[in-house]
Amino acid sequence: RHRIMEMTGLPARDLRMLDPLLSYPSTILGRDRAIVVNLEHVRAIVTAAEVLVRDPSNPRLRPFLQELHARLALPDAVTTNPATDGGDDQGNVPISGSAKIPPFEFKVLEVCLEHTSKCMETETSVLESEAYPALDELTTKVSTSNLDDVRQIKNRLVQLSGRVQKVRDDIEHLLDDDTDMCEMYLTRKLAFQGVNNESSVNVDSNKHAFPDHDHDHEKYVTYS
């Protein structure tokens, strides 16, 4: 824990948000040297050069880790987006014309948000497939059992709606706040500070993951 705090500059309270044994609402926090991501079961610390994913042995994270590895392994030229403003002073290296390389931290955030959205969409589809038959059954026969089935589905729907709304509100808050957006632009801050992040120097071209264990037995997997 202390090694991660020293490396990322995060306070202990931010790391507690990533503890799978504790329940915290979904949120994305931009700090000076790192971004804290807590979206459903995706809990990660993102810097300008690497991402530490909490509890990588969780089976629910397997699709996320696979997509993250695949996305980060793509050549930068393949993942370029049209530039909308700025240039080198934005911390991006132009490829050609108006194209530029998206910052590492934004690539990771994109995967986190896409995975969370897909999981919620899947939950919605499953709930929908259960709700219609239950309502049809209740229409056909009003009974305690059928009423209880519909009530349970309604409770799950309310909980899911609340989780979706929390993620949506957090994203909208970030997009509406220029200060928060600037805080998350870690690559640009490093460029302005003239800091060379040495953590990526020894990473091979395949960008494999390697386990990272600290003395508190908190398990992370790191991608660079």
FILOVEX-247546 format. One line per field, with one value per residue (C-alpha): residue in one letter; x, y, z. Coordinates in nm, 4 decimals. Layout:
N
code <- [A,...]
u <- [X,...]
v <- [Y,...]
w <- [Z,...]
//
This chain:
224
code <- [R,H,R,I,M,E,M,T,G,L,P,A,R,D,L,R,M,L,D,P,L,L,S,Y,P,S,T,I,L,G,R,D,R,A,I,V,V,N,L,E,H,V,R,A,I,V,T,A,A,E,V,L,V,R,D,P,S,N,P,R,L,R,P,F,L,Q,E,L,H,A,R,L,A,L,P,D,A,V,T,T,N,P,A,T,D,G,G,D,D,Q,G,N,V,P,I,S,G,S,A,K,I,P,P,F,E,F,K,V,L,E,V,C,L,E,H,T,S,K,C,M,E,T,E,T,S,V,L,E,S,E,A,Y,P,A,L,D,E,L,T,T,K,V,S,T,S,N,L,D,D,V,R,Q,I,K,N,R,L,V,Q,L,S,G,R,V,Q,K,V,R,D,D,I,E,H,L,L,D,D,D,T,D,M,C,E,M,Y,L,T,R,K,L,A,F,Q,G,V,N,N,E,S,S,V,N,V,D,S,N,K,H,A,F,P,D,H,D,H,D,H,E,K,Y,V,T,Y,S]
u <- [0.0000,0.2717,0.4665,0.1586,0.0894,0.4475,0.4402,0.1045,0.0822,-0.2624,-0.3853,-0.4898,-0.8594,-0.8444,-0.6933,-0.9686,-1.2187,-1.0566,-1.0926,-1.3324,-1.4398,-1.5751,-1.8750,-1.8250,-2.0429,-1.9048,-1.6770,-1.3802,-1.1331,-0.8629,-0.5561,-0.2229,-0.0371,-0.3076,-0.6739,-0.8753,-1.1397,-1.4147,-1.6812,-1.8836,-1.6331,-1.3649,-1.1275,-0.8040,-0.5338,-0.4315,-0.1134,0.0276,0.2213,0.0555,-0.2649,-0.2931,-0.6084,-0.7337,-0.8322,-0.7330,-0.8330,-1.2001,-1.3705,-1.5902,-1.2774,-1.1498,-1.3236,-1.2103,-0.8465,-0.8508,-0.9913,-0.7508,-0.4505,-0.5692,-0.6380,-0.3032,-0.1174,-0.2445,0.0074,-0.0542,-0.1121,-0.4130,-0.5756,-0.5458,-0.8457,-0.9030,-0.7662,-1.0228,-0.7952,-0.4497,-0.1309,0.1952,0.1156,-0.1691,0.0728,-0.0007,0.2347,0.0734,0.0923,0.0123,-0.2065,-0.4808,-0.4380,-0.2778,-0.2137,-0.4714,-0.3067,-0.2510,-0.4803,-0.7711,-0.7284,-0.7619,-1.0610,-1.2315,-1.1960,-1.3209,-1.6309,-1.7046,-1.6792,-1.8994,-2.1609,-2.1625,-2.2051,-2.4985,-2.6512,-2.6236,-2.7871,-3.0680,-3.1269,-3.1351,-3.3761,-3.5970,-3.6068,-3.7279,-3.9705,-4.1994,-4.2752,-4.3303,-4.5757,-4.7555,-4.7831,-4.9200,-5.1754,-5.2867,-5.3017,-5.2788,-5.1109,-4.8735,-4.5944,-4.6382,-4.6646,-4.3444,-4.1619,-4.2651,-4.1729,-3.8227,-3.7718,-3.8888,-3.6403,-3.3565,-3.4657,-3.4641,-3.1160,-2.9827,-3.1361,-2.9681,-2.6283,-2.6653,-2.7703,-2.4714,-2.2255,-2.4029,-2.4046,-2.0351,-1.9440,-2.1578,-2.0005,-1.6523,-1.7466,-1.9047,-1.6080,-1.3030,-1.0897,-1.1641,-1.0959,-0.7601,-0.6741,-0.7211,-0.4977,-0.1898,0.0151,-0.0122,0.0806,0.3904,0.4794,0.4448,0.6531,0.9185,0.9050,1.0138,0.8282,1.0864,0.8331,0.7736,1.1390,1.1737,0.8327,0.8575,0.6826,0.4054,0.3102,0.2464,0.0930,0.2868,0.1562,0.2346,0.2086,0.2755,0.3353,-0.0342,-0.1179,-0.3263,-0.3296,-0.2985,-0.2048,-0.0153,-0.0346,0.1942]
v <- [0.0000,0.2488,0.1721,0.2444,0.5642,0.6791,0.5879,0.7523,1.0229,0.8957,0.9274,0.6184,0.7099,0.6800,0.3316,0.2251,0.2932,0.0097,-0.2486,-0.5186,-0.5917,-0.2378,-0.0888,0.2493,0.4109,0.4278,0.7239,0.8521,1.0779,1.2840,1.3384,1.5078,1.1987,0.9350,0.8655,0.6479,0.4404,0.2685,0.1557,-0.1403,-0.4292,-0.2397,-0.0848,0.0600,0.3222,0.4879,0.6896,0.8459,0.5269,0.2318,0.1017,-0.1063,-0.3201,-0.4357,-0.7986,-0.9378,-1.2929,-1.1887,-1.3905,-1.0914,-0.8960,-1.1483,-0.9872,-0.6442,-0.7509,-0.9191,-0.6087,-0.3823,-0.5914,-0.6013,-0.2271,-0.1281,-0.3707,-0.1938,0.0314,0.3967,0.4716,0.2372,0.4024,0.7630,0.9932,1.3119,1.6112,1.8617,2.1250,2.1908,2.0221,1.9284,2.1594,1.9231,1.6438,1.4478,1.3595,1.4139,1.1211,1.3051,1.5941,1.6356,1.2927,1.2478,0.9747,0.9598,0.9733,0.6415,0.7320,0.8100,0.4773,0.3006,0.5107,0.4309,0.0565,0.0965,0.2872,0.0567,-0.2535,-0.1051,-0.0017,-0.3478,-0.5161,-0.2924,-0.3465,-0.7233,-0.6996,-0.4946,-0.7529,-1.0376,-0.8470,-0.7674,-1.1326,-1.2247,-0.9359,-0.9937,-1.3616,-1.2742,-0.9979,-1.2265,-1.4917,-1.2366,-1.1194,-1.4762,-1.5673,-1.3344,-1.5273,-1.4647,-1.6442,-1.4437,-1.1165,-1.1991,-1.2731,-0.9374,-0.7565,-0.9064,-0.8105,-0.4574,-0.4301,-0.5444,-0.2935,-0.0082,-0.1058,-0.1319,0.2036,0.3649,0.2225,0.3324,0.6816,0.7096,0.6260,0.8626,1.1480,1.0999,1.1080,1.4166,1.5894,1.5249,1.6443,1.9615,2.0485,2.1726,2.1549,1.7857,1.7125,1.8889,1.6907,1.3681,1.4800,1.3270,1.3093,1.6831,1.7568,1.5406,1.7165,2.0572,1.9472,1.8003,1.4713,1.1523,0.8557,0.5776,0.3060,0.2398,0.2098,-0.1591,-0.2660,-0.5010,-0.4372,-0.6873,-0.4944,-0.8036,-0.7800,-0.8687,-0.9230,-0.6683,-0.7641,-0.5354,-0.6198,-0.5708,-0.8571,-0.6296,-0.7825,-0.5758,-0.6506,-0.3824,-0.2899,-0.0376]
w <- [0.0000,0.0961,-0.2205,-0.4332,-0.2400,-0.2965,-0.6659,-0.7425,-0.4765,-0.3738,-0.0136,0.1806,0.1571,-0.2228,-0.1998,0.0390,-0.2393,-0.4349,-0.1584,-0.2893,0.0687,0.1075,-0.0683,-0.2342,-0.5025,-0.8546,-0.9093,-1.1095,-0.9308,-1.1002,-0.8824,-0.9429,-1.0694,-1.1067,-1.1765,-0.9388,-1.1177,-0.9208,-1.1673,-1.0451,-1.0239,-1.2191,-0.9666,-1.0974,-1.0586,-1.3848,-1.4331,-1.7487,-1.8265,-1.6526,-1.4987,-1.1822,-1.1761,-0.8374,-0.7734,-1.1185,-1.0169,-1.0116,-1.2921,-1.3775,-1.4700,-1.7241,-2.0274,-1.9105,-1.8727,-2.2129,-2.3801,-2.1919,-2.2962,-2.6579,-2.6723,-2.5222,-2.7474,-3.0601,-3.2355,-3.1585,-3.5253,-3.5235,-3.2241,-3.3387,-3.3359,-3.5355,-3.3498,-3.2399,-3.0947,-2.9627,-3.0725,-2.9097,-2.6183,-2.5322,-2.4539,-2.7730,-3.0544,-3.3955,-3.6368,-3.9566,-4.0563,-3.7980,-3.6334,-3.2939,-3.0393,-2.7577,-2.4141,-2.2381,-1.9492,-2.1831,-2.3629,-2.0282,-1.9208,-2.2500,-2.1874,-1.8286,-1.9372,-2.2303,-2.0126,-1.7407,-1.9969,-2.1555,-1.8170,-1.7273,-2.0700,-2.0211,-1.6786,-1.8301,-2.1035,-1.8514,-1.6296,-1.9270,-2.0333,-1.6839,-1.6400,-1.9396,-1.8623,-1.4951,-1.5869,-1.8315,-1.5616,-1.3155,-1.5719,-1.6263,-1.2595,-0.9605,-0.6804,-0.3922,-0.5751,-0.8960,-0.7043,-0.5168,-0.8436,-0.9900,-0.6690,-0.6702,-1.0340,-0.9577,-0.6691,-0.8942,-1.1580,-0.9053,-0.7855,-1.1407,-1.2351,-0.9356,-1.0298,-1.3916,-1.2851,-1.0488,-1.3280,-1.5663,-1.3147,-1.2429,-1.6122,-1.6737,-1.3747,-1.5134,-1.8615,-1.7229,-1.5011,-1.6924,-1.3790,-1.3275,-1.6936,-1.6731,-1.3610,-1.5562,-1.8438,-1.6820,-2.0021,-2.0574,-1.6967,-1.7331,-2.0566,-1.8945,-1.5984,-1.8251,-1.6385,-1.8122,-1.6710,-1.6442,-1.5673,-1.9371,-2.0392,-1.9610,-2.0900,-2.3888,-2.7162,-2.6387,-2.3239,-2.1143,-1.7689,-1.4584,-1.1037,-0.8370,-0.4693,-0.1766,0.1874,0.2716,0.0319,-0.1884,-0.5343,-0.8479,-1.2046,-1.3954,-1.7638,-1.9301]
//
